[in-house]
């Protein structure tokens, strides 16, 4: 029941918001999100597998199941492992910050806004705690509705296009994901005689499918998940959505919603279709690397701050994908760590931009800048978060980026770690240019925004009700995030340790598969050269 | 042969509805307004009685098992479903069809004229049509099937014409009637050819003959042609290609409550009939004969029938969804969307066997519930005393009628198949049935087209919430009676709550194919031997268990 309660607290908060009146909506939402946070912390303290050798779900598999369509084995089953629990914590941690960040920014239709925010929180947590593909899919899709309405009602001038694009892109992709999952479930039913949709059963079964089938399943799953990650070239919804969304929406989109895709890659694709992953890893990695460099170059020429940060997300998530398909524990740990640190850093950046936007009503780098003297507190937090994003040693971004790149670098056949991979130094080298570019565009943005002569929009007179610099509420919203960035940068071990058994378990079949894959390719190449040799010999003899 | 009294016992619900039709037809002619106001409630009362009667009749009675039906338990599910959703449809129509005239009488602008008052007729025809739809579940021969389909269709032709006065309405009524007559002729011709090919009118007899023919040298050409013609004709009832052209015009021209009715009831009738016919020919044991004269066994329906249905399904899904993209009128949009839903359900029919039929039956419920909620909201609103017409009329609805905006969003998302709403579970079931039957390409097309549908459903769900109210929507307010809105809210709650009961709904749907003669050819051949009747039933139920 514990996990169900976690999902129900935000829903109960919605009821409170609905009956609490327009004025109290934000207070109720803040209270509800704090209760959720507290409950999640309680769960995290109860979680028995932080330092486990073995990788297991918690609670026990059947403890939290709710049958829906027993005829075809559909039941809602909840459970967490350390990765999903960490992501839940990320979500509940950011939620109060989002509420505080929208405290004065949302003036109209407040109740609805906070209801959507709470529903979004439930959906996102639901995805992370699902142990059943149907409940996963349900929450994955249901998260579109609050996202859509937050974007469409409270967004910027292009909100309509942004919201439709966001919804349709993701919806279309995930339909094919459902198809792929249903196919696996059917094969499972055919061969074992009983229907089941639990991730446990399907991941145990799916690797026995043929390589061709695995390839198709990979394609189907990827069409749903790659949109969310987002992987180049399916990223085009993201800059628009992140740019147009209200502050809390941007924070949520960047920090949590993007992680749904990556989490899906981790929970479905890695364990389900290992053969196809090995075969297609270079292709996926190529897309990721293209995304890293391409998005970084786009960032460089942006004048809209929010758009710049949105594109930087595309670039950054590329690293996380690389780490994931490096197929060694280092990379996977780095990837999970990346999910968390990107969530905090980029979420915090969007929060800061929101605070600035509330004061100046512009996010154009040409119109506003040199704020360091006028808003020192704001500038301090902004710069800390930028450095976290850039990957300055000592902050969280560095740890994750470094691990992902190392993981990619050593992902060569017959690696010493025992985990051979199919990527290698080239991918790492090109991706590393993304790091350099990242430093360039982010510092360029910081320089324009914080330093140099003060620039303010021409029609700007005062900050309305807000003080010149951050007030206590805003500091409360952003300071915890900055603090976490620092702590994560200095003490990554607890989390990396917790993820290690998970990583080893998930990657267990891979070394053998990589080896046989490499062998097969070599044999084919050798056969090709032998055939060529025979051909030339035959020609000569003629 | 079952004796007459058992047969009559089996159709008690329909008999009740026929009595009800007579009663409300008379009540509706009363000059007393109170009596006239009681008409819808009398209708609801008879519908409730019919539902209870269904439960009693099917409660382990001999009449059901002895009635020589292809799907003996279908009636329980189908009749209860039709009854419950019909109650919603009656609520949606309360005070709507004859609103102008009744208002005129109340204001003293017009005197009471028995020739002009339509309330009694509307409800009487509604009940007749429902009775016809229910009768399909008990059809055991082609004549009965044909009469049941006609009984369910003919009243709807009149109902469409009830919104008399406007030109568009006249166009709708005439189109609906003539095209309907043509479709009846088409499938009747098909029935005749099937009779010619098998020499029997009884559906169970026909199943045996088809099975024997399939086992011998294949079903004769005329049998297959009859089948294909029957499907083409029936595609009118379910608004499938090639008989879908009327839908947008008729849906738009008919009074909104009638649109709600004809977008659900004839569909149930059509799918009931299609399932029966497919059962008769069977989803297994067919084969092709290749050039060398060797029999090649095939999966599913006989190839020509399969191909026909396949093409119909694909075109229906594609045309329905693409047509809907271009609409600005809500009712036209819903017409195209209902076309596409028929396409999805045809996937279940093609997949066939128990799973496919269950999925179609379950989908009908999910569609029906969302349909009532949607039309409840539309009927509950008016613009300058007229029906709301275009999508623009709905913009900014959240400000004045947040409840209705919510119901509209819920029902569109449910029709889109967004989890966790009811529609998703129906679609999931169809997908699973389709994949299980090896119809993966069809399922992929279904997915791709429902992806297209997200665009227009999103408009329908989003515009009332997103847009701000403008001058055009100033005139939009709540209709005179609250009942359509109440129906909308109740069925909207159903969209949210029924997924929790999806388990029992599914079990019911599965129960309806229990003890059916979804038999392989051997079993059907066995049943020519009168002693083996029991063993088939045992086989059927154990197969399901």
Interface residues (C-beta under 8 A of the other chain):
Chain A: X67 X68 X69 X70 X71 X72 X74 X134 X137 X138 X139 X141 X142 X144 X145 X148 X149 X152 X153 X159 X160 X163 X164 X167 X168 X171 X172 X175 X176 X178 X179 X182 X183 X185 X186 X189
Chain B: X358 X413 X418 X419 X420 X424 X425 X428 X429 X431 X432 X435 X436 X440 X443 X444 X447 X448 X450 X451 X454 X455 X458 X462 X465 X466 X499 X502 X503 X506 X507 X510
